[in-house]
């Protein structure tokens, strides 16, 4: 067997091992998540039972107080009451004391169960987060071992740069998937789980508290569903704005930058020069992503108070400028975390365009992009 074949065999075996380990970690995370959801439902039921026991205990306390007062009255004037009345007073007072003792024991057990579930939920949440982190790391290793970096090698000649850039691509992909997974899990998925729990409680509320309380619960449920739908639409918009296909580049940029300004609290000034004309779809997508990446880079790394975006569509080319008043950096040195700029440069190169970066410390950064339209 040649060295190459042996190496291929070792890589295949490593991939199998890594893949199996990743699946096992994923299964642990999924089982923990399912148990977490079941315990959440049980915790809701236990809390309702605790509230019910407390309410019954309060009522029994009141009845016991009346029974004790009656017993004191009978005891003070023993000769005025019949044997049956005296016996009834003693038995009634004793019955209420027994009921109170039973209710107190029930409340203690329910509180212990509630505390146990809450502790278990904390542990499960830590397990889920750890499993997600390990699965993400394993995915990076798996993708790096199985990916073909030849195309990247044609662009980046230096071997160390090739390895670092390839890893950054994989890490960025995995980070984006993890972010999307987390957004869906913490947003729509969590809301849907809550909707399911709340819907199961409505019938019980109807029987226990009446139609008005049930209707109030249904109204809250409707608001929750509307909020979940809005969150799903936001996630879809971040993946690919539908307005890009329907309205074109300029209206989509206006909407994106307005939402960005509202979400992040940073002033964004957008200026469009020339006509608002449609250009080929592949250019609209690429140019939108370039501006999106430039604005995100400024927000993440420059700490700006204002971002300016200008775009001019000419018959033969498109010119774009992204400027911020942030911390700036030394363009002669490779800044840690500058992968976003590297990705923008690669995208511009694929479009056969030009990208220039001007930056000064404590003054800000200006990125100018020119892309020919063919």
N, C-alpha and C positions, 0 to 999 in steps of 0.2 A: 504494500500500500504506500503510495506517495505521500510526501509531507502535506501536500495540498488536500488530498482526500482525507487524511487523518485530521487535519485542521477543520475541514468541513464537518466531519463526523462529530468532533468535539463541540463545535458551535451548535450543531443540531441538538445534541444531547443537552447542552446548556440551555438552549431555547425551550426544550421540552420541560426541563426542571423549573425554569423561571415561569413558564406559562402555567404549569400545574400549581406552583406556589401562589401565583397571582389569582387563579381561580379559587383556591382554598381561602385566601384572604377575603376575596369578594363574597364567598359564601358565609364566612363568619360575620362580615358586615351586614349582609342581608338578613341573616337569622337574628342578629342583635336588633336590627331595625324593626323586624316583625314583632319581636318580643316587646320592644319599646312601645310600639303602637298598642299592643294588647294591654300592657300595664297602664298606659295612659287612660284607656277606657275603664279599666278596673279601678284606677285611682278616682276617676270621676264618680263611679258608683259608690265607692267607699265614702267619699266626701258627702254625698247626698245622704247616705245611711247615717253618718255621724250627725249631720244636721237634723235628721228625723229623730234620732235617739235623744238628742239634746232637747228638742221640742217636746217629746213625750216625757222626758225627765222633769222638765219645768211644770208640765201639767200635773204630773204625779206628785211633785213637791207641794203644789197648791192643795190638791186633794188630801195629802197626808197632814198638812197643817190644819185643815178643817177637821179631820178625823181626831187629831190630837186635842184640839180645842173641845170637841164634843166629849172626848174621854175625860178631860179635866173637869168639865161641867158635871158629867155623871159621877165622877169620883167625889166631888165636893158635896153632892146631895144624893148620896147612895140610896137612902131610904125612900126617895121620891120616885125612883124608877123601878120598873119590873125587872125580874131576872133576865128576861129575853132582851130588853133594851140594854142592860149592862153588858150582857154577852155580845150583843151586836156591835156595841161601841168598841169593845176590846178587840174583837175579830177584825173590824174594819180598819182600825189603826194599825194592827199587826200586818194585814194584807198589803196596805200601802207601803209599809216599811220594807216588806219583802220585795215588792215590785221595784222600789227605789234601788235596792241592793242589786237586783238582777240587771236593771238598766245601767247602773254604774259599771258593772262588770262588762256588759256588752259594749259600752262606750270605750272602756280601757282597751279591749281587744281590737275594736275598730281603729282606734288611734294608733295602736302598735302596728297594725297592718298598713295603715296609711303611711306611717313613718318608714316602714320597711320598703314599701313600693317607691317612695320618693328617693331613698338611698339607692335602690336598685336602678332607678331611672338615671341617676347621676352617673353610676358606674357604666351603664349601657351606653350612655351618650359619649363617655370617654372612649369606650371600646369602638364605637362607630367611627369617631373622628380618627382614632389611631389606625383603624383598618383602611379608611379612605386615604390616609397619608401613605401608608405602606403600599397600597395598591397603586397609587400614583407613582411612587418611586420605582416599583417593580415594572410598571408600564414604560417608564423612561428607559430602564435597562433593556427591556425586551425590544422596544422599538429601535434602540440604538444598535443592538446586536443584529436585528433583522433588516434594518434599512440599508439601502444602497446609496452611498454618498458620492457616486461617480459624477453625477450632474453638478453637485455642489463643488466638487473638486475641479471641474472645468472653469468655474468662476473664481474660486479662491485657490491660488497656486500654493501658498504656504501650507505645509502639512498641519502645523499646530492650529493655524487659523481655520483650516477646514474642519478639524475635529471640534473645536470650540463652537464654530458656527452651526455645525450639524447638531450638536447637543442642545444649543439654544433653540433651534427650530423644534426639536422634539419636546423640550421643556415647555416652550410656548404653547404647542399644541395640547400637551397634557394639562397645562395650567388653564387653558381656555375650556377644555372639556370638564375639568374639575369645577371651574367657576360656574359653567352652565349647569352641571349636575347639582351643585350646591344651591344655585338660584331656583332650580325646579323643585328640589327637595324642601328648601326652607320657605319657598313661596307657594306656588300652586299645589304641590303635593301635600304640604302641611295644611294648607287651607282646606283642601278636599277631605283630608282626614278629620279635620275639625268639623267640617260640614256633615260628614257621616255620623260623628259622635252627637252633634247637636240635633240632627234629624231623628236619632233614636230617642232623644230625651223629650221631643215635642209631645209624643203621645202620653208619656208619663206626666208631663207638666199639665196637659189637658185634663187628665183624670184627677190630679192632685190639686191644681190651682185654678182650673177653669179655662174657658175659651179665650178670655182676654190675654192672659199670660201666654197661652200657646200662640196666639196671633202676634204678640210682641216678639216671641222667639223666632217665628217665621220671618218677620221683618228683618231682624238681625241676621238671619240666615241668608236672606236675599242680598243684603249689603255685602256679606262675606263672599258670596258667589260673584257679585259684580267686581269686587276688589281682586279676586283671583283671576277673573277674565282679563282685567286691565294688566295684571302682572304677566300673564301669558302673552298678551299682545306686545308688551314692552320687550320681553325676551326675544320674541320673533323679530321685532324691529331691529334689535341689536345684532341679530344674526345676519339679516339682510332686509333693509328697508323696502317694503313693497312699493312705496312711492317712487322709488328709483325706476321701476319698470313703467309705472303709470304716468308720472309727472315729469320725470327727467332729473338731471343732476342738480340744477340750481334750486328748485323748490325743495328737493330732498335735503340739500345742504342747509338751507334756511331752517327747516324744521329740526334737523339733527342738532345744529348749533344752538338753537333756542332751547331745546330740551337739555343739552349739555350745560348751558348757562344756568338754567333753573335748578338742575340736579346738583351741581357742584359749587354754585355760588361765586363763579368767576365771570367777570364781564367779558363778553365775546362780541367783537365788532366785525360784521360781515359786509363785504362790498363786492358787488358784481359789476364788472365793466363789459360793455359790448351787448350783443343780443342774447336773449334767453333762448338759445336754439338747442335742439336735440342733436347729439352726436352718437356714433355707434355704441351699442350697449357695452361692449367689452371695455371701451374707454371710460364710459360713465362709471362703471363699477370700480375700475382701477383708480380713477381720479378721486372718487369718493373715499376709497380706502386710504389713499395717500393723505388726504386732509384729515380723515379720522385718526390715523396713526400720528400725524404731526401734532394735532390738538391734544391727544392723549399723552404723548411724550412731554409736551409742555406742562400739562397738569400734574403728571407723576413726578417729574424730575426738576422743573424750573421754579416751582412755587410762585407763579405769576399772580398779579392782580388783574391783568387784562391780556387777552389774546386777540390778535387781529388776523382775519382771513380775507384774502383778496383773490379773485379769480377772473380771468379775462379769456373769453373764447373767441379766437380769431379764425378766419377761414382755413388757415394752414396749421395752426398750433394753439395750444392752451397754455396759459401762463398762470401760475398759482404762487402765492406768497403767504407764509404762515409766520407771524411775528409775535413774540411775547416779551414782557418786561421783567422776566424772572432773573434767577441768579447767574445764568450764563455759564460757559465753561471754556477751557482752552482747547481749541479745535486741533492743535498740533499733538495732543495727547488723547489716547483712547480712553474714554471715560467709562468707568464701571457702570454697567447697565445700559450701554449705548446700543443694545441690540435693536431697539426700535428704529434708530437712524440707519443701521445696516440693512434692516429689512426694507425701509423706504428706498434706499439706494439701489437695492436689487430689483425692486418693482419698477423704478424709473429706468434702469438699464434694460429691462425686458421690453419697455415701451420705446426704447431707443431715444430716451430723453436726456435731459441734463438736470443735475441737482447740485445746488451750491448752498453752503452753510456758513453763515457769519455769526460769530458770537463773541461777547466780551463779558468778563467777570463782573457781576453786579449791575450789568446794563441790560442784558437780554440776548435773545437769539433770533436770527432771521433765516428762514429756509425759503429759497426760491426754486421753483420747479418749472421747467419748460418741456412740454411733450408735443412732438409733431403729430398732426392728424393726417393719416394716409388712407 
